[in-house]
Amino acid sequence: MAKTKSGKKKVHVPEHVRTDKNGKKTKVREHYRSTPE
């Protein structure tokens, strides 16, 4: 995993569809998310 300067890990999130609390489907584009460690 590639580490950033701040020591956070970059997590790859593939494209997916998620449902929010209203039952609406939201398409989430492929992106990178940093998780605190």
PDBQT receptor file of N, H, CA, C and O in Angstrom, charges set to zero:
ATOM      1  N   MET A   1       0.842  -1.195   0.000  1.00  0.00    +0.000 N 
ATOM      2  CA  MET A   1       0.000   0.000   0.000  1.00  0.00    +0.000 C 
ATOM      3  C   MET A   1       0.880   1.250   0.000  1.00  0.00    +0.000 C 
ATOM      4  O   MET A   1       1.883   1.330   0.710  1.00  0.00    +0.000 OA
ATOM      5  N   ALA A   2       0.486   2.186  -0.792  1.00  0.00    +0.000 N 
ATOM      6  H   ALA A   2      -0.328   2.120  -1.368  1.00  0.00    +0.000 HD
ATOM      7  CA  ALA A   2       1.239   3.443  -0.841  1.00  0.00    +0.000 C 
ATOM      8  C   ALA A   2       0.915   4.276   0.387  1.00  0.00    +0.000 C 
ATOM      9  O   ALA A   2      -0.247   4.492   0.730  1.00  0.00    +0.000 OA
ATOM     10  N   LYS A   3       1.954   4.728   1.026  1.00  0.00    +0.000 N 
ATOM     11  H   LYS A   3       2.898   4.552   0.748  1.00  0.00    +0.000 HD
ATOM     12  CA  LYS A   3       1.761   5.561   2.223  1.00  0.00    +0.000 C 
ATOM     13  C   LYS A   3       1.962   7.022   1.859  1.00  0.00    +0.000 C 
ATOM     14  O   LYS A   3       2.855   7.367   1.085  1.00  0.00    +0.000 OA
ATOM     15  N   THR A   4       1.125   7.870   2.424  1.00  0.00    +0.000 N 
ATOM     16  H   THR A   4       0.399   7.590   3.053  1.00  0.00    +0.000 HD
ATOM     17  CA  THR A   4       1.293   9.305   2.204  1.00  0.00    +0.000 C 
ATOM     18  C   THR A   4       2.216   9.860   3.273  1.00  0.00    +0.000 C 
ATOM     19  O   THR A   4       2.577   9.154   4.214  1.00  0.00    +0.000 OA
ATOM     20  N   LYS A   5       2.595  11.109   3.134  1.00  0.00    +0.000 N 
ATOM     21  H   LYS A   5       2.302  11.683   2.370  1.00  0.00    +0.000 HD
ATOM     22  CA  LYS A   5       3.532  11.719   4.089  1.00  0.00    +0.000 C 
ATOM     23  C   LYS A   5       2.987  11.716   5.502  1.00  0.00    +0.000 C 
ATOM     24  O   LYS A   5       3.733  11.587   6.472  1.00  0.00    +0.000 OA
ATOM     25  N   SER A   6       1.658  11.862   5.607  1.00  0.00    +0.000 N 
ATOM     26  H   SER A   6       1.051  11.967   4.819  1.00  0.00    +0.000 HD
ATOM     27  CA  SER A   6       1.054  11.958   6.938  1.00  0.00    +0.000 C 
ATOM     28  C   SER A   6       0.885  10.588   7.593  1.00  0.00    +0.000 C 
ATOM     29  O   SER A   6       0.374  10.492   8.709  1.00  0.00    +0.000 OA
ATOM     30  N   GLY A   7       1.310   9.533   6.903  1.00  0.00    +0.000 N 
ATOM     31  H   GLY A   7       1.724   9.611   5.996  1.00  0.00    +0.000 HD
ATOM     32  CA  GLY A   7       1.230   8.203   7.480  1.00  0.00    +0.000 C 
ATOM     33  C   GLY A   7      -0.124   7.550   7.308  1.00  0.00    +0.000 C 
ATOM     34  O   GLY A   7      -0.400   6.521   7.924  1.00  0.00    +0.000 OA
ATOM     35  N   LYS A   8      -0.975   8.139   6.474  1.00  0.00    +0.000 N 
ATOM     36  H   LYS A   8      -0.750   8.975   5.973  1.00  0.00    +0.000 HD
ATOM     37  CA  LYS A   8      -2.282   7.530   6.229  1.00  0.00    +0.000 C 
ATOM     38  C   LYS A   8      -2.172   6.572   5.048  1.00  0.00    +0.000 C 
ATOM     39  O   LYS A   8      -1.372   6.778   4.135  1.00  0.00    +0.000 OA
ATOM     40  N   LYS A   9      -2.980   5.536   5.081  1.00  0.00    +0.000 N 
ATOM     41  H   LYS A   9      -3.630   5.369   5.822  1.00  0.00    +0.000 HD
ATOM     42  CA  LYS A   9      -2.968   4.575   3.996  1.00  0.00    +0.000 C 
ATOM     43  C   LYS A   9      -4.028   4.952   2.978  1.00  0.00    +0.000 C 
ATOM     44  O   LYS A   9      -5.134   5.358   3.334  1.00  0.00    +0.000 OA
ATOM     45  N   LYS A  10      -3.673   4.811   1.695  1.00  0.00    +0.000 N 
ATOM     46  H   LYS A  10      -2.775   4.481   1.406  1.00  0.00    +0.000 HD
ATOM     47  CA  LYS A  10      -4.640   5.060   0.635  1.00  0.00    +0.000 C 
ATOM     48  C   LYS A  10      -5.341   3.744   0.321  1.00  0.00    +0.000 C 
ATOM     49  O   LYS A  10      -4.695   2.732   0.048  1.00  0.00    +0.000 OA
ATOM     50  N   VAL A  11      -6.648   3.770   0.363  1.00  0.00    +0.000 N 
ATOM     51  H   VAL A  11      -7.172   4.592   0.585  1.00  0.00    +0.000 HD
ATOM     52  CA  VAL A  11      -7.421   2.566   0.086  1.00  0.00    +0.000 C 
ATOM     53  C   VAL A  11      -8.151   2.769  -1.227  1.00  0.00    +0.000 C 
ATOM     54  O   VAL A  11      -8.827   3.779  -1.424  1.00  0.00    +0.000 OA
ATOM     55  N   HIS A  12      -8.013   1.810  -2.117  1.00  0.00    +0.000 N 
ATOM     56  H   HIS A  12      -7.465   0.989  -1.957  1.00  0.00    +0.000 HD
ATOM     57  CA  HIS A  12      -8.691   1.900  -3.406  1.00  0.00    +0.000 C 
ATOM     58  C   HIS A  12     -10.115   1.417  -3.265  1.00  0.00    +0.000 C 
ATOM     59  O   HIS A  12     -10.358   0.307  -2.790  1.00  0.00    +0.000 OA
ATOM     60  N   VAL A  13     -11.068   2.256  -3.680  1.00  0.00    +0.000 N 
ATOM     61  H   VAL A  13     -10.870   3.158  -4.066  1.00  0.00    +0.000 HD
ATOM     62  CA  VAL A  13     -12.482   1.889  -3.617  1.00  0.00    +0.000 C 
ATOM     63  C   VAL A  13     -12.977   1.740  -5.047  1.00  0.00    +0.000 C 
ATOM     64  O   VAL A  13     -13.047   2.729  -5.776  1.00  0.00    +0.000 OA
ATOM     65  N   PRO A  14     -13.322   0.522  -5.466  1.00  0.00    +0.000 N 
ATOM     66  CA  PRO A  14     -13.817   0.327  -6.829  1.00  0.00    +0.000 C 
ATOM     67  C   PRO A  14     -15.201   0.931  -7.002  1.00  0.00    +0.000 C 
ATOM     68  O   PRO A  14     -15.881   1.255  -6.028  1.00  0.00    +0.000 OA
ATOM     69  N   GLU A  15     -15.604   1.076  -8.260  1.00  0.00    +0.000 N 
ATOM     70  H   GLU A  15     -15.051   0.812  -9.050  1.00  0.00    +0.000 HD
ATOM     71  CA  GLU A  15     -16.924   1.627  -8.551  1.00  0.00    +0.000 C 
ATOM     72  C   GLU A  15     -17.998   0.689  -8.031  1.00  0.00    +0.000 C 
ATOM     73  O   GLU A  15     -17.951  -0.518  -8.271  1.00  0.00    +0.000 OA
ATOM     74  N   HIS A  16     -18.960   1.245  -7.324  1.00  0.00    +0.000 N 
ATOM     75  H   HIS A  16     -18.998   2.225  -7.130  1.00  0.00    +0.000 HD
ATOM     76  CA  HIS A  16     -20.031   0.418  -6.782  1.00  0.00    +0.000 C 
ATOM     77  C   HIS A  16     -21.290   1.251  -6.611  1.00  0.00    +0.000 C 
ATOM     78  O   HIS A  16     -21.267   2.474  -6.748  1.00  0.00    +0.000 OA
ATOM     79  N   VAL A  17     -22.388   0.572  -6.311  1.00  0.00    +0.000 N 
ATOM     80  H   VAL A  17     -22.408  -0.421  -6.200  1.00  0.00    +0.000 HD
ATOM     81  CA  VAL A  17     -23.655   1.258  -6.081  1.00  0.00    +0.000 C 
ATOM     82  C   VAL A  17     -24.024   1.081  -4.628  1.00  0.00    +0.000 C 
ATOM     83  O   VAL A  17     -24.065  -0.042  -4.127  1.00  0.00    +0.000 OA
ATOM     84  N   ARG A  18     -24.293   2.183  -3.945  1.00  0.00    +0.000 N 
ATOM     85  H   ARG A  18     -24.259   3.096  -4.353  1.00  0.00    +0.000 HD
ATOM     86  CA  ARG A  18     -24.696   2.051  -2.561  1.00  0.00    +0.000 C 
ATOM     87  C   ARG A  18     -26.044   2.701  -2.351  1.00  0.00    +0.000 C 
ATOM     88  O   ARG A  18     -26.416   3.638  -3.057  1.00  0.00    +0.000 OA
ATOM     89  N   THR A  19     -26.769   2.197  -1.379  1.00  0.00    +0.000 N 
ATOM     90  H   THR A  19     -26.467   1.435  -0.805  1.00  0.00    +0.000 HD
ATOM     91  CA  THR A  19     -28.108   2.690  -1.096  1.00  0.00    +0.000 C 
ATOM     92  C   THR A  19     -28.060   3.551   0.155  1.00  0.00    +0.000 C 
ATOM     93  O   THR A  19     -27.543   3.133   1.191  1.00  0.00    +0.000 OA
ATOM     94  N   ASP A  20     -28.603   4.757   0.048  1.00  0.00    +0.000 N 
ATOM     95  H   ASP A  20     -29.023   5.097  -0.794  1.00  0.00    +0.000 HD
ATOM     96  CA  ASP A  20     -28.599   5.626   1.222  1.00  0.00    +0.000 C 
ATOM     97  C   ASP A  20     -29.833   5.369   2.073  1.00  0.00    +0.000 C 
ATOM     98  O   ASP A  20     -30.636   4.485   1.775  1.00  0.00    +0.000 OA
ATOM     99  N   LYS A  21     -29.974   6.158   3.142  1.00  0.00    +0.000 N 
ATOM    100  H   LYS A  21     -29.322   6.876   3.384  1.00  0.00    +0.000 HD
ATOM    101  CA  LYS A  21     -31.045   5.880   4.106  1.00  0.00    +0.000 C 
ATOM    102  C   LYS A  21     -32.439   6.080   3.529  1.00  0.00    +0.000 C 
ATOM    103  O   LYS A  21     -33.415   5.575   4.083  1.00  0.00    +0.000 OA
ATOM    104  N   ASN A  22     -32.543   6.813   2.417  1.00  0.00    +0.000 N 
ATOM    105  H   ASN A  22     -31.750   7.223   1.967  1.00  0.00    +0.000 HD
ATOM    106  CA  ASN A  22     -33.847   7.008   1.794  1.00  0.00    +0.000 C 
ATOM    107  C   ASN A  22     -34.168   5.917   0.775  1.00  0.00    +0.000 C 
ATOM    108  O   ASN A  22     -35.205   5.956   0.114  1.00  0.00    +0.000 OA
ATOM    109  N   GLY A  23     -33.262   4.941   0.657  1.00  0.00    +0.000 N 
ATOM    110  H   GLY A  23     -32.419   4.910   1.194  1.00  0.00    +0.000 HD
ATOM    111  CA  GLY A  23     -33.484   3.869  -0.300  1.00  0.00    +0.000 C 
ATOM    112  C   GLY A  23     -33.094   4.274  -1.715  1.00  0.00    +0.000 C 
ATOM    113  O   GLY A  23     -33.373   3.550  -2.671  1.00  0.00    +0.000 OA
ATOM    114  N   LYS A  24     -32.451   5.428  -1.848  1.00  0.00    +0.000 N 
ATOM    115  H   LYS A  24     -32.225   6.015  -1.071  1.00  0.00    +0.000 HD
ATOM    116  CA  LYS A  24     -32.016   5.896  -3.155  1.00  0.00    +0.000 C 
ATOM    117  C   LYS A  24     -30.680   5.264  -3.489  1.00  0.00    +0.000 C 
ATOM    118  O   LYS A  24     -29.781   5.206  -2.650  1.00  0.00    +0.000 OA
ATOM    119  N   LYS A  25     -30.553   4.785  -4.731  1.00  0.00    +0.000 N 
ATOM    120  H   LYS A  25     -31.283   4.832  -5.413  1.00  0.00    +0.000 HD
ATOM    121  CA  LYS A  25     -29.298   4.157  -5.134  1.00  0.00    +0.000 C 
ATOM    122  C   LYS A  25     -28.358   5.214  -5.678  1.00  0.00    +0.000 C 
ATOM    123  O   LYS A  25     -28.721   6.015  -6.540  1.00  0.00    +0.000 OA
ATOM    124  N   THR A  26     -27.154   5.198  -5.158  1.00  0.00    +0.000 N 
ATOM    125  H   THR A  26     -26.859   4.548  -4.458  1.00  0.00    +0.000 HD
ATOM    126  CA  THR A  26     -26.153   6.169  -5.581  1.00  0.00    +0.000 C 
ATOM    127  C   THR A  26     -24.979   5.422  -6.183  1.00  0.00    +0.000 C 
ATOM    128  O   THR A  26     -24.436   4.502  -5.571  1.00  0.00    +0.000 OA
ATOM    129  N   LYS A  27     -24.591   5.820  -7.385  1.00  0.00    +0.000 N 
ATOM    130  H   LYS A  27     -25.033   6.567  -7.882  1.00  0.00    +0.000 HD
ATOM    131  CA  LYS A  27     -23.433   5.194  -8.012  1.00  0.00    +0.000 C 
ATOM    132  C   LYS A  27     -22.188   5.908  -7.514  1.00  0.00    +0.000 C 
ATOM    133  O   LYS A  27     -22.066   7.127  -7.631  1.00  0.00    +0.000 OA
ATOM    134  N   VAL A  28     -21.271   5.136  -6.960  1.00  0.00    +0.000 N 
ATOM    135  H   VAL A  28     -21.371   4.146  -6.864  1.00  0.00    +0.000 HD
ATOM    136  CA  VAL A  28     -20.039   5.710  -6.434  1.00  0.00    +0.000 C 
ATOM    137  C   VAL A  28     -18.929   5.403  -7.422  1.00  0.00    +0.000 C 
ATOM    138  O   VAL A  28     -18.657   4.239  -7.719  1.00  0.00    +0.000 OA
ATOM    139  N   ARG A  29     -18.290   6.444  -7.930  1.00  0.00    +0.000 N 
ATOM    140  H   ARG A  29     -18.511   7.389  -7.688  1.00  0.00    +0.000 HD
ATOM    141  CA  ARG A  29     -17.204   6.236  -8.871  1.00  0.00    +0.000 C 
ATOM    142  C   ARG A  29     -15.992   5.682  -8.149  1.00  0.00    +0.000 C 
ATOM    143  O   ARG A  29     -15.830   5.836  -6.939  1.00  0.00    +0.000 OA
ATOM    144  N   GLU A  30     -15.138   5.025  -8.942  1.00  0.00    +0.000 N 
ATOM    145  H   GLU A  30     -15.269   4.900  -9.925  1.00  0.00    +0.000 HD
ATOM    146  CA  GLU A  30     -13.894   4.484  -8.409  1.00  0.00    +0.000 C 
ATOM    147  C   GLU A  30     -13.048   5.629  -7.864  1.00  0.00    +0.000 C 
ATOM    148  O   GLU A  30     -12.860   6.638  -8.545  1.00  0.00    +0.000 OA
ATOM    149  N   HIS A  31     -12.540   5.485  -6.652  1.00  0.00    +0.000 N 
ATOM    150  H   HIS A  31     -12.693   4.666  -6.099  1.00  0.00    +0.000 HD
ATOM    151  CA  HIS A  31     -11.747   6.553  -6.057  1.00  0.00    +0.000 C 
ATOM    152  C   HIS A  31     -10.810   5.985  -5.002  1.00  0.00    +0.000 C 
ATOM    153  O   HIS A  31     -10.828   4.791  -4.703  1.00  0.00    +0.000 OA
ATOM    154  N   TYR A  32     -10.002   6.863  -4.454  1.00  0.00    +0.000 N 
ATOM    155  H   TYR A  32      -9.988   7.833  -4.697  1.00  0.00    +0.000 HD
ATOM    156  CA  TYR A  32      -9.085   6.478  -3.385  1.00  0.00    +0.000 C 
ATOM    157  C   TYR A  32      -9.487   7.203  -2.122  1.00  0.00    +0.000 C 
ATOM    158  O   TYR A  32      -9.847   8.379  -2.158  1.00  0.00    +0.000 OA
ATOM    159  N   ARG A  33      -9.424   6.505  -1.012  1.00  0.00    +0.000 N 
ATOM    160  H   ARG A  33      -9.132   5.550  -0.983  1.00  0.00    +0.000 HD
ATOM    161  CA  ARG A  33      -9.815   7.071   0.263  1.00  0.00    +0.000 C 
ATOM    162  C   ARG A  33      -8.666   6.849   1.233  1.00  0.00    +0.000 C 
ATOM    163  O   ARG A  33      -8.057   5.779   1.251  1.00  0.00    +0.000 OA
ATOM    164  N   SER A  34      -8.375   7.852   2.029  1.00  0.00    +0.000 N 
ATOM    165  H   SER A  34      -8.869   8.721   2.014  1.00  0.00    +0.000 HD
ATOM    166  CA  SER A  34      -7.317   7.642   3.017  1.00  0.00    +0.000 C 
ATOM    167  C   SER A  34      -7.940   7.264   4.344  1.00  0.00    +0.000 C 
ATOM    168  O   SER A  34      -8.902   7.888   4.793  1.00  0.00    +0.000 OA
ATOM    169  N   THR A  35      -7.386   6.244   4.967  1.00  0.00    +0.000 N 
ATOM    170  H   THR A  35      -6.604   5.738   4.603  1.00  0.00    +0.000 HD
ATOM    171  CA  THR A  35      -7.893   5.806   6.258  1.00  0.00    +0.000 C 
ATOM    172  C   THR A  35      -6.892   6.181   7.323  1.00  0.00    +0.000 C 
ATOM    173  O   THR A  35      -5.693   5.973   7.140  1.00  0.00    +0.000 OA
ATOM    174  N   PRO A  36      -7.349   6.725   8.426  1.00  0.00    +0.000 N 
ATOM    175  CA  PRO A  36      -6.426   7.052   9.511  1.00  0.00    +0.000 C 
ATOM    176  C   PRO A  36      -5.851   5.788  10.132  1.00  0.00    +0.000 C 
ATOM    177  O   PRO A  36      -6.551   4.783  10.262  1.00  0.00    +0.000 OA
ATOM    178  N   GLU A  37      -4.591   5.834  10.512  1.00  0.00    +0.000 N 
ATOM    179  H   GLU A  37      -4.022   6.649  10.406  1.00  0.00    +0.000 HD
ATOM    180  CA  GLU A  37      -3.971   4.662  11.157  1.00  0.00    +0.000 C 
ATOM    181  C   GLU A  37      -3.342   5.060  12.459  1.00  0.00    +0.000 C 
ATOM    182  O   GLU A  37      -2.770   4.217  13.151  1.00  0.00    +0.000 OA
TER     183      GLU A  37
